[in-house]
Amino acid sequence: MNHLHGGPTAVMLLEHQEIRKCLDAIACKLAEENFETEAEDMQLKAALCPHNHKEEGIVYPVMDQVFSERERAKMFLEINNKKRTPAPRHSWP
């Protein structure tokens, strides 16, 4: 079985989708100059807090054990370069 299609990695990826969904809902409201985002903020926090806890307590320490310092530095640069690339524009409902 591919590790990306089952187990903890799949759960983390599903959580990423839920976090993006929350961020998109907030962005949609803000784009409409609707600043009433408390419900979406709470949903985001409910998804993000346990997710970050898992990443910090499990994923990152495993990455430190599996990848060399050089490999981690390369991944860090790739992630930062990706962040600088503008996200595709969404068509809001």
N, C-alpha and C positions, 0 to 999 in steps of 0.2 A: 504494500500500500504506500502510496506517495505521502510523505509526511505533511504536505500542504493540504491534503484532502481529508484529513482526519486527525483526531487527537488535539493536544493543546494548541498547536499552530493554527489549526482551523478555527478554534474558539477565539484566538487572538485576532485573526483576520475578520471574523464575524463582528467582533467588538469594534474593530476599526471602521467597519461599515456603519455600525450604529452611531459611532462618534461623528462620522462624516454626515450622516443623516441629521443629527442634532445641529451641527454647524451650518448645514445648508438651510435648515428651518430658520435659524437665527438670521443668517445672511438674507434670506428672502424677506423676512419682516423688516430688517434694516433697510433693504433696498426700496421698500415701500414707505420708508420713514415711519415705521411702526416700531416704537421702542419698548413695547410691552412684551418683553422676552423672558419674563421670570419663569414661566412654565418650561420653556425650552432650556433655559439656563440650568434649572434643577434637573431636568432629564440628562443634560450633558454632564453635569457633575456626578449624577448617579452612575453613568456609564464610565466616565473618565477615571474617577478615584480608584475603584477596584482594578481597572485595567492597568493604570500606572503602577499600582502596588505589585501586580503580577510581573510586569516588565522589570521593575526595579529589583524585585526579590528573586526572580527566577530567570528571566530571559537574559538580562544583562550579565549576571554572574556566569551563566553558561557560555555566553559569547566570549567573556574574558578568558575562560578555560579553553575554548575550542579554537579561537582565532589568535594569531600572533598580534603583537602590537602594531606591526606594519600593516597587516590586513585590516585591523580595526581602524587605523588612521585613514586607509584608503576608503573604507566604507563611510566613515564620517565625512570625508570630502565629497564623496558621491551624493550623500544625502543632502549636504549643504548646497551643492550645485543644483540638485533637483528642486530644493526649496526656492531657489532664485528664479526658476523657470515659472513664468506665469501659469496659473492654473487655467484649464479650459473654462470658458464662460458657460454658465448654465442658463438654460431658458427657464425662467421661473414661471410656475403655474399661474 
